[in-house]
Amino acid sequence: MADPGSAEAADDGARSQGQSDQPPNALWRYVPALRTEGDEWRLRLLLHDFGMVWESTPPEQRPALVSREPASVDLRWDAFLAAYVEHRCIEDGIEPPAWTRQRERHLRAFWYAGGCHDYDRIRTIVTTPIVFEAHGIWIPREELTVV
């Protein structure tokens, strides 16, 4: 049996509240894995794994992947999730979900997602998509390409 405060219990509660009809690869379902991994693997899970799910889902079904607000991971990753969802939605002409605009999903100080060498900081700042910058995150645009 899950600890009532755990992510597993939250997921169980969501299923009992009718969330089992959500897509099996919905973004909120990634949160337990994000909580156990380091930053490098978190980027891989989101940019590659969820990115592949996003791209393989028909455009009219993509909003269902991100409609439910994911539980908190930590301040940086909460902002990253919002920025990434907003970025993908805008690219596809989809209205981003309201949870992406919450104040808690914006950082007060900038964070170089994925790390950044000193010599690479200018390129990172210059190529960061505006929506990431609005959330307080600097990440080179090319890092967001799903391969």
N, C-alpha and C positions, 0 to 999 in steps of 0.2 A: 504494500500500500504506500502511496506517495505521501510525503510530508506536505501538509496543507499549504505551506508557503512556497513550495517548489514550483519550478517551471512545469514539471510533469503534472502536478496537481492542477495548475492553471490550464494546461492543455486538456486534461480530463474534464475540467469544468466547462471549457469551451465546447467540447464534443457533446456534453450533456445539454448545452444550451443551443443545439442546432448547428454547430459549426462543422459537424462532420460532413456537411454538404459542400464545404469549401474545397477548392482544388487541393489535391494531395501535396503539391509543391508550392503552395501559397507561401509568401514571404514570412509570415508570422511563424510558420513551422520550422524555420531555420534558427530561431532564437536559442533553443537549448544547445545546439552545436556551437553557435557563436559564443556562448558563455564559457565553453570549455576549451576553446582554441586561442592561440596567440594571434596577434595582428596579421601576420603573413597568411595564415590559414583562413582567417576571417575574410580577407580580401579574396582569396581563391574561392571560398564558398559563395560569396556574393557575386563577384565579377565573372567567374567562370560557371559555377554550378547553377546559380539562380539566373545568370545571364543567358545560359543555354535554355533553361526552362522558359524564360521570357520570349526568346526568339523562336522557339518551337511551338509556342502557343499562338493560335490565331488572334489577330489584333483585337477582334471584338470580345475575346475572352480574357484578355490581359488585365482589365480592371479588377476582375475577381481575384487575381493573384496578389493584389496589393490593397484591396479594399479594407481589410481588417488591420487595425494598427498593431504592429508587433510590440510585444512586451519590451521593457527596457533591458538593454545589455549593459551599457555604461554611457556616460555623457557623449563621448566621442563617437561611438558606434550608433547611438540613437540618432545623432545628427547625420552620420554617414548614410544610414538606412533611408532617412527622409530625403536627403540630397539625391541618392541613387534612384529612388523611386520617382522623384520629381523629374529628374533628368531623363529617365527612360520614357516616362509618360509624355513629356513635352516633345521628345524626339519623334514619338509616334502619333502626336496630335490627340492625345488622351488627356482629359482633365485629371490632374494629380489629386489623390485623395486628401481630404481636409487635414488629416493627422500630420501630413508632411509640413504643414505651415505652423504647427504649434511652437510656441516660444522655447519649450524645453528641447526642441529638436534643432536648435541653433547654438553654436558654440560662442562663447564670449571672447576667446582668444583663438587665433588660427592654429590648425593642426595639419601637419604634413602627413597625410594618410599614406601608409605603406613605407614610411621613412623617406628620406631624401638626403643625398650627399650635398655638401655645401656647394660644390661646383654646379649642381643641377637645380638649385633652388630658383634661379631666375626663369629657366625654361618651365619649371613646374608652375610657378606663379602666372606666367604669361599664357600657358596653355590650359589652365584650369577652367572648366566650363563655369559660366556665371552662376548657375544654380548651386554648385558646390561652394563657390566663394561666398555666396549669400548665407550658406549654412556654417561658414567658418572653416571650410576644408579646402586644402590645396592638394590637388592630385593631377598629374599630367593627363590630358585628354586621351592619349594613346593607351594609358593603363585601363581605360574603360571599354576598350574594344574587346569583344568576345571572340575568342579563336578556338 
